[in-house]
Amino acid sequence: MGPGSVCNAFTPASETACVQVYVPWNFHVPRRGDFKFKGFADVETFLALAQEAGLLVLLRLGPYISAEWDFGGLPWWLASKRVSHL
């Protein structure tokens, strides 16, 4: 993720003050114990770039984020294990 992906899309002329971003669990942890937060999934860099561009960010964290995502953003491996207790 480069500065152009955030800063060029949202300039002061666009009058955009806030962006809303999902943080889908299934995207960042596709397999149990396999965490992905680099490149396109780098939330920290995205937030820093948004701050530099003068944007407020509404960060929509899971575990369930939206019906728009497969399984609501929950990773498939949750359903593949039997839950013995809560």
The first five atom37 places (N, CA, C, CB, O) and aatype in JSON, in Angstrom:
{
  "aatype": [12, 7, 14, 7, 15, 19, 4, 2, 0, 13, 16, 14, 0, 15, 6, 16, 0, 4, 19, 5, 19, 18, 19, 14, 17, 2, 13, 8, 19, 14, 1, 1, 7, 3, 13, 11, 13, 11, 7, 13, 0, 3, 19, 6, 16, 13, 10, 0, 10, 0, 5, 6, 0, 7, 10, 10, 19, 10, 10, 1, 10, 7, 14, 18, 9, 15, 0, 6, 17, 3, 13, 7, 7, 10, 14, 17, 17, 10, 0, 15, 11, 1, 19, 15, 8, 10],
  "atom_mask": [
    [1, 1, 1, 1, 1],
    [1, 1, 1, 0, 1],
    [1, 1, 1, 1, 1],
    [1, 1, 1, 0, 1],
    [1, 1, 1, 1, 1],
    [1, 1, 1, 1, 1],
    [1, 1, 1, 1, 1],
    [1, 1, 1, 1, 1],
    [1, 1, 1, 1, 1],
    [1, 1, 1, 1, 1],
    [1, 1, 1, 1, 1],
    [1, 1, 1, 1, 1],
    [1, 1, 1, 1, 1],
    [1, 1, 1, 1, 1],
    [1, 1, 1, 1, 1],
    [1, 1, 1, 1, 1],
    [1, 1, 1, 1, 1],
    [1, 1, 1, 1, 1],
    [1, 1, 1, 1, 1],
    [1, 1, 1, 1, 1],
    [1, 1, 1, 1, 1],
    [1, 1, 1, 1, 1],
    [1, 1, 1, 1, 1],
    [1, 1, 1, 1, 1],
    [1, 1, 1, 1, 1],
    [1, 1, 1, 1, 1],
    [1, 1, 1, 1, 1],
    [1, 1, 1, 1, 1],
    [1, 1, 1, 1, 1],
    [1, 1, 1, 1, 1],
    [1, 1, 1, 1, 1],
    [1, 1, 1, 1, 1],
    [1, 1, 1, 0, 1],
    [1, 1, 1, 1, 1],
    [1, 1, 1, 1, 1],
    [1, 1, 1, 1, 1],
    [1, 1, 1, 1, 1],
    [1, 1, 1, 1, 1],
    [1, 1, 1, 0, 1],
    [1, 1, 1, 1, 1],
    [1, 1, 1, 1, 1],
    [1, 1, 1, 1, 1],
    [1, 1, 1, 1, 1],
    [1, 1, 1, 1, 1],
    [1, 1, 1, 1, 1],
    [1, 1, 1, 1, 1],
    [1, 1, 1, 1, 1],
    [1, 1, 1, 1, 1],
    [1, 1, 1, 1, 1],
    [1, 1, 1, 1, 1],
    [1, 1, 1, 1, 1],
    [1, 1, 1, 1, 1],
    [1, 1, 1, 1, 1],
    [1, 1, 1, 0, 1],
    [1, 1, 1, 1, 1],
    [1, 1, 1, 1, 1],
    [1, 1, 1, 1, 1],
    [1, 1, 1, 1, 1],
    [1, 1, 1, 1, 1],
    [1, 1, 1, 1, 1],
    [1, 1, 1, 1, 1],
    [1, 1, 1, 0, 1],
    [1, 1, 1, 1, 1],
    [1, 1, 1, 1, 1],
    [1, 1, 1, 1, 1],
    [1, 1, 1, 1, 1],
    [1, 1, 1, 1, 1],
    [1, 1, 1, 1, 1],
    [1, 1, 1, 1, 1],
    [1, 1, 1, 1, 1],
    [1, 1, 1, 1, 1],
    [1, 1, 1, 0, 1],
    [1, 1, 1, 0, 1],
    [1, 1, 1, 1, 1],
    [1, 1, 1, 1, 1],
    [1, 1, 1, 1, 1],
    [1, 1, 1, 1, 1],
    [1, 1, 1, 1, 1],
    [1, 1, 1, 1, 1],
    [1, 1, 1, 1, 1],
    [1, 1, 1, 1, 1],
    [1, 1, 1, 1, 1],
    [1, 1, 1, 1, 1],
    [1, 1, 1, 1, 1],
    [1, 1, 1, 1, 1],
    [1, 1, 1, 1, 1]
  ],
  "atom_positions": [
    [[0.85, -1.16, 0.0], [0.0, 0.0, 0.0], [0.9, 1.22, 0.0], [-0.97, 0.0, 1.22], [1.73, 1.39, 0.89]],
    [[0.72, 2.07, -0.98], [1.54, 3.26, -1.07], [0.74, 4.5, -0.74], [0.0, 0.0, 0.0], [-0.49, 4.46, -0.69]],
    [[1.43, 5.61, -0.52], [0.74, 6.84, -0.18], [-0.29, 7.25, -1.22], [1.73, 7.94, -0.01], [-1.31, 7.86, -0.86]],
    [[-0.07, 6.95, -2.47], [-1.01, 7.32, -3.51], [-2.37, 6.67, -3.36], [0.0, 0.0, 0.0], [-3.38, 7.23, -3.78]],
    [[-2.4, 5.48, -2.77], [-3.67, 4.78, -2.65], [-4.64, 5.48, -1.71], [-3.43, 3.37, -2.17], [-5.85, 5.31, -1.84]],
    [[-4.13, 6.25, -0.77], [-5.0, 6.99, 0.15], [-4.98, 8.47, -0.2], [-4.56, 6.78, 1.61], [-6.03, 9.07, -0.4]],
    [[-3.81, 9.05, -0.26], [-3.68, 10.5, -0.41], [-4.22, 11.03, -1.73], [-2.25, 10.89, -0.27], [-4.81, 12.11, -1.76]],
    [[-4.04, 10.31, -2.82], [-4.54, 10.79, -4.11], [-6.05, 10.64, -4.23], [-3.87, 10.05, -5.23], [-6.69, 11.41, -4.95]],
    [[-6.62, 9.69, -3.55], [-8.06, 9.48, -3.62], [-8.82, 10.5, -2.78], [-8.41, 8.07, -3.16], [-9.95, 10.85, -3.11]],
    [[-8.21, 10.97, -1.71], [-8.88, 11.89, -0.81], [-8.05, 13.15, -0.64], [-9.15, 11.22, 0.55], [-7.13, 13.18, 0.17]],
    [[-8.38, 14.16, -1.39], [-7.66, 15.42, -1.3], [-8.56, 16.44, -0.61], [-7.23, 15.92, -2.72], [-9.77, 16.24, -0.54]],
    [[-7.99, 17.52, -0.1], [-8.83, 18.54, 0.53], [-9.94, 19.04, -0.38], [-7.97, 19.71, 0.96], [-11.0, 19.43, 0.09]],
    [[-9.7, 19.04, -1.69], [-10.71, 19.5, -2.64], [-11.93, 18.58, -2.67], [-10.12, 19.62, -4.02], [-13.01, 19.01, -3.06]],
    [[-11.75, 17.32, -2.28], [-12.88, 16.38, -2.34], [-13.84, 16.58, -1.18], [-12.36, 14.95, -2.34], [-14.95, 16.04, -1.19]],
    [[-13.44, 17.36, -0.18], [-14.26, 17.65, 1.0], [-14.66, 16.4, 1.76], [-15.5, 18.41, 0.6], [-15.66, 16.39, 2.47]],
    [[-13.89, 15.34, 1.62], [-14.13, 14.11, 2.36], [-13.41, 14.21, 3.69], [-13.66, 12.85, 1.55], [-12.19, 14.39, 3.73]],
    [[-14.15, 14.1, 4.78], [-13.53, 14.24, 6.09], [-13.39, 12.9, 6.8], [-14.35, 15.19, 6.95], [-12.58, 12.76, 7.71]],
    [[-14.17, 11.9, 6.39], [-14.18, 10.63, 7.11], [-14.37, 9.48, 6.13], [-15.29, 10.62, 8.18], [-15.16, 9.58, 5.18]],
    [[-13.65, 8.4, 6.36], [-13.83, 7.18, 5.57], [-14.17, 6.04, 6.52], [-12.56, 6.86, 4.73], [-13.73, 6.02, 7.67]],
    [[-14.94, 5.11, 6.03], [-15.34, 3.94, 6.82], [-14.65, 2.71, 6.21], [-16.91, 3.75, 6.84], [-14.71, 2.5, 5.0]],
    [[-13.99, 1.92, 7.07], [-13.21, 0.79, 6.57], [-13.51, -0.45, 7.41], [-11.7, 1.11, 6.59], [-13.45, -0.4, 8.64]],
    [[-13.83, -1.55, 6.74], [-13.98, -2.83, 7.42], [-12.62, -3.44, 7.7], [-14.85, -3.81, 6.59], [-11.68, -3.25, 6.92]],
    [[-12.49, -4.16, 8.8], [-11.3, -4.97, 9.07], [-11.8, -6.41, 9.21], [-10.52, -4.48, 10.39], [-12.06, -6.88, 10.32]],
    [[-11.93, -7.11, 8.08], [-12.49, -8.46, 8.11], [-11.52, -9.5, 8.68], [-12.89, -8.88, 6.71], [-10.37, -9.6, 8.26]],
    [[-12.02, -10.23, 9.63], [-11.21, -11.25, 10.3], [-10.73, -12.29, 9.3], [-12.03, -11.93, 11.42], [-9.58, -12.72, 9.36]],
    [[-11.61, -12.7, 8.37], [-11.23, -13.76, 7.43], [-10.16, -13.3, 6.43], [-12.46, -14.23, 6.66], [-9.48, -14.13, 5.84]],
    [[-10.0, -12.02, 6.25], [-8.97, -11.49, 5.37], [-7.62, -11.46, 6.08], [-9.35, -10.1, 4.88], [-6.58, -11.73, 5.47]],
    [[-7.63, -11.12, 7.37], [-6.39, -10.95, 8.12], [-5.91, -12.22, 8.82], [-6.58, -9.88, 9.13], [-4.74, -12.32, 9.19]],
    [[-6.8, -13.19, 9.0], [-6.41, -14.48, 9.59], [-7.09, -15.58, 8.76], [-6.82, -14.58, 11.13], [-8.05, -16.2, 9.22]],
    [[-6.59, -15.83, 7.53], [-7.25, -16.79, 6.65], [-7.2, -18.23, 7.15], [-6.62, -16.72, 5.3], [-8.08, -19.03, 6.85]],
    [[-6.16, -18.55, 7.93], [-6.03, -19.86, 8.55], [-5.65, -19.65, 10.0], [-4.96, -20.75, 7.8], [-4.96, -18.69, 10.34]],
    [[-6.08, -20.54, 10.85], [-5.78, -20.42, 12.29], [-4.28, -20.21, 12.49], [-6.26, -21.69, 13.06], [-3.46, -21.02, 12.05]],
    [[-3.92, -19.11, 13.16], [-2.52, -18.81, 13.45], [-1.75, -18.14, 12.32], [0.0, 0.0, 0.0], [-0.57, -17.84, 12.49]],
    [[-2.39, -17.91, 11.18], [-1.74, -17.3, 10.01], [-2.23, -15.86, 9.88], [-2.05, -18.12, 8.71], [-3.27, -15.61, 9.28]],
    [[-1.47, -14.91, 10.43], [-1.88, -13.51, 10.48], [-1.31, -12.74, 9.3], [-1.44, -12.87, 11.8], [-0.11, -12.83, 9.02]],
    [[-2.15, -11.98, 8.61], [-1.77, -11.22, 7.43], [-2.02, -9.73, 7.68], [-2.56, -11.71, 6.18], [-3.17, -9.28, 7.67]],
    [[-0.96, -8.97, 7.89], [-1.09, -7.53, 8.1], [0.0, -6.77, 7.33], [-1.02, -7.19, 9.59], [0.48, -5.74, 7.8]],
    [[0.37, -7.28, 6.17], [1.38, -6.63, 5.33], [0.76, -6.33, 3.97], [2.66, -7.51, 5.17], [-0.25, -6.92, 3.59]],
    [[1.37, -5.4, 3.24], [0.89, -5.07, 1.9], [-0.51, -4.49, 1.95], [0.0, 0.0, 0.0], [-0.78, -3.54, 2.7]],
    [[-1.4, -5.05, 1.16], [-2.77, -4.56, 1.07], [-3.52, -4.66, 2.4], [-3.52, -5.33, 0.0], [-4.48, -3.93, 2.62]],
    [[-3.08, -5.54, 3.28], [-3.75, -5.76, 4.57], [-3.11, -4.96, 5.72], [-3.73, -7.24, 4.91], [-3.42, -5.21, 6.88]],
    [[-2.23, -4.02, 5.4], [-1.5, -3.26, 6.42], [-2.39, -2.14, 6.98], [-0.2, -2.66, 5.82], [-2.42, -1.03, 6.45]],
    [[-3.09, -2.45, 8.05], [-4.02, -1.51, 8.67], [-3.26, -0.32, 9.27], [-4.86, -2.22, 9.76], [-3.7, 0.82, 9.15]],
    [[-2.14, -0.58, 9.9], [-1.37, 0.49, 10.55], [-0.91, 1.54, 9.54], [-0.14, -0.11, 11.28], [-1.03, 2.74, 9.79]],
    [[-0.39, 1.1, 8.4], [0.04, 2.04, 7.37], [-1.14, 2.8, 6.79], [0.79, 1.31, 6.26], [-1.04, 4.0, 6.55]],
    [[-2.24, 2.12, 6.57], [-3.44, 2.79, 6.06], [-3.88, 3.9, 7.0], [-4.59, 1.78, 5.87], [-4.19, 5.01, 6.56]],
    [[-3.91, 3.61, 8.31], [-4.33, 4.63, 9.28], [-3.36, 5.81, 9.31], [-4.43, 4.01, 10.67], [-3.8, 6.96, 9.43]],
    [[-2.06, 5.54, 9.19], [-1.07, 6.62, 9.17], [-1.25, 7.5, 7.92], [0.36, 6.05, 9.22], [-1.16, 8.72, 8.01]],
    [[-1.49, 6.87, 6.78], [-1.69, 7.62, 5.54], [-2.98, 8.44, 5.58], [-1.72, 6.67, 4.34], [-3.03, 9.57, 5.1]],
    [[-4.01, 7.87, 6.16], [-5.28, 8.6, 6.3], [-5.08, 9.81, 7.2], [-6.38, 7.68, 6.88], [-5.61, 10.88, 6.92]],
    [[-4.32, 9.65, 8.27], [-4.05, 10.76, 9.18], [-3.27, 11.86, 8.45], [-3.26, 10.28, 10.41], [-3.59, 13.04, 8.59]],
    [[-2.26, 11.49, 7.67], [-1.5, 12.46, 6.89], [-2.39, 13.22, 5.92], [-0.37, 11.76, 6.12], [-2.17, 14.41, 5.66]],
    [[-3.41, 12.54, 5.38], [-4.32, 13.16, 4.43], [-5.4, 13.98, 5.14], [-4.97, 12.1, 3.56], [-6.24, 14.6, 4.49]],
    [[-5.37, 13.98, 6.48], [-6.34, 14.76, 7.24], [-7.71, 14.11, 7.35], [0.0, 0.0, 0.0], [-8.71, 14.8, 7.54]],
    [[-7.76, 12.79, 7.22], [-9.03, 12.07, 7.27], [-9.29, 11.45, 8.64], [-9.06, 10.99, 6.2], [-8.36, 11.01, 9.32]],
    [[-10.53, 11.43, 9.03], [-10.95, 10.63, 10.17], [-11.3, 9.26, 9.63], [-12.15, 11.29, 10.94], [-11.79, 9.14, 8.51]],
    [[-11.06, 8.22, 10.42], [-11.35, 6.86, 9.98], [-12.3, 6.19, 10.95], [-10.04, 6.03, 9.84], [-12.04, 6.13, 12.16]],
    [[-13.4, 5.69, 10.43], [-14.31, 4.85, 11.2], [-13.9, 3.42, 10.91], [-15.83, 5.13, 10.84], [-14.22, 2.88, 9.85]],
    [[-13.2, 2.81, 11.86], [-12.65, 1.47, 11.68], [-13.67, 0.45, 12.18], [-11.29, 1.3, 12.42], [-13.95, 0.39, 13.37]],
    [[-14.21, -0.33, 11.27], [-15.25, -1.31, 11.61], [-14.61, -2.67, 11.84], [-16.33, -1.39, 10.49], [-14.34, -3.41, 10.9]],
    [[-14.38, -2.97, 13.11], [-13.76, -4.23, 13.5], [-14.8, -5.33, 13.66], [-12.99, -4.05, 14.8], [-15.98, -5.05, 13.87]],
    [[-14.36, -6.56, 13.57], [-15.24, -7.71, 13.73], [-15.49, -8.04, 15.17], [0.0, 0.0, 0.0], [-15.31, -7.17, 16.02]],
    [[-15.89, -9.24, 15.49], [-15.7, -10.37, 14.59], [-16.69, -10.4, 13.42], [-15.8, -11.65, 15.37], [-16.28, -10.75, 12.31]],
    [[-17.95, -10.07, 13.61], [-18.9, -10.05, 12.5], [-18.98, -8.63, 11.99], [-20.31, -10.58, 12.93], [-19.3, -7.71, 12.75]],
    [[-18.71, -8.42, 10.7], [-18.69, -7.06, 10.2], [-19.87, -6.72, 9.31], [-17.43, -6.81, 9.46], [-20.39, -5.6, 9.36]],
    [[-20.3, -7.68, 8.49], [-21.35, -7.34, 7.54], [-21.78, -8.56, 6.74], [-20.87, -6.23, 6.6], [-21.0, -9.48, 6.5]],
    [[-23.03, -8.54, 6.35], [-23.53, -9.61, 5.49], [-22.95, -9.48, 4.08], [-25.06, -9.59, 5.44], [-23.11, -10.39, 3.26]],
    [[-22.3, -8.37, 3.79], [-21.69, -8.16, 2.47], [-20.47, -9.06, 2.26], [-21.3, -6.7, 2.31], [-20.08, -9.31, 1.12]],
    [[-19.87, -9.53, 3.34], [-18.69, -10.39, 3.26], [-19.11, -11.84, 3.44], [-17.64, -9.99, 4.33], [-20.05, -12.13, 4.17]],
    [[-18.39, -12.75, 2.77], [-18.65, -14.18, 2.98], [-18.55, -14.5, 4.46], [-17.65, -15.05, 2.17], [-17.58, -14.12, 5.12]],
    [[-19.55, -15.19, 4.99], [-19.58, -15.62, 6.39], [-19.48, -14.44, 7.34], [-18.45, -16.62, 6.66], [-19.04, -14.59, 8.49]],
    [[-19.87, -13.25, 6.87], [-19.87, -12.05, 7.71], [-18.49, -11.57, 8.11], [0.0, 0.0, 0.0], [-18.35, -10.8, 9.05]],
    [[-17.46, -12.03, 7.39], [-16.1, -11.65, 7.72], [-15.44, -12.6, 8.7], [0.0, 0.0, 0.0], [-14.26, -12.45, 9.03]],
    [[-16.19, -13.59, 9.18], [-15.61, -14.59, 10.07], [-14.8, -15.59, 9.24], [-16.72, -15.32, 10.9], [-15.2, -15.91, 8.12]],
    [[-13.68, -16.07, 9.75], [-12.89, -17.03, 8.98], [-13.58, -18.39, 8.9], [-11.5, -17.19, 9.6], [-14.24, -18.82, 9.84]],
    [[-13.42, -19.05, 7.77], [-14.08, -20.35, 7.55], [-13.64, -21.38, 8.57], [-13.79, -20.86, 6.15], [-14.41, -22.27, 8.93]],
    [[-12.39, -21.26, 9.05], [-11.87, -22.29, 9.95], [-12.59, -22.31, 11.3], [-10.39, -22.07, 10.17], [-12.47, -23.29, 12.04]],
    [[-13.32, -21.26, 11.63], [-14.12, -21.29, 12.87], [-15.19, -22.37, 12.78], [-14.77, -19.91, 13.13], [-15.48, -23.04, 13.78]],
    [[-15.78, -22.53, 11.62], [-16.85, -23.51, 11.45], [-16.31, -24.92, 11.26], [-17.7, -23.13, 10.26], [-17.06, -25.89, 11.33]],
    [[-15.0, -25.03, 11.02], [-14.43, -26.36, 10.77], [-14.02, -27.09, 12.05], [-13.25, -26.23, 9.87], [-13.65, -28.26, 11.99]],
    [[-14.07, -26.42, 13.18], [-13.7, -27.03, 14.46], [-14.96, -27.19, 15.32], [-12.63, -26.17, 15.21], [-15.82, -26.31, 15.34]],
    [[-15.05, -28.3, 16.01], [-16.17, -28.5, 16.91], [-15.95, -27.7, 18.18], [-16.36, -30.01, 17.23], [-14.88, -27.77, 18.79]],
    [[-16.95, -26.95, 18.57], [-16.86, -26.15, 19.79], [-17.37, -27.01, 20.95], [-17.68, -24.82, 19.66], [-18.53, -27.41, 20.97]],
    [[-16.49, -27.29, 21.91], [-16.88, -28.15, 23.02], [-17.45, -27.37, 24.21], [-15.69, -28.97, 23.48], [-18.19, -27.92, 25.02]],
    [[-17.11, -26.09, 24.3], [-17.65, -25.25, 25.37], [-17.53, -23.78, 24.97], [-16.91, -25.52, 26.71], [-16.77, -23.44, 24.07]],
    [[-18.27, -22.93, 25.63], [-18.21, -21.5, 25.34], [-17.53, -20.77, 26.45], [-19.59, -20.93, 25.11], [-17.38, -19.55, 26.38]]
  ]
}
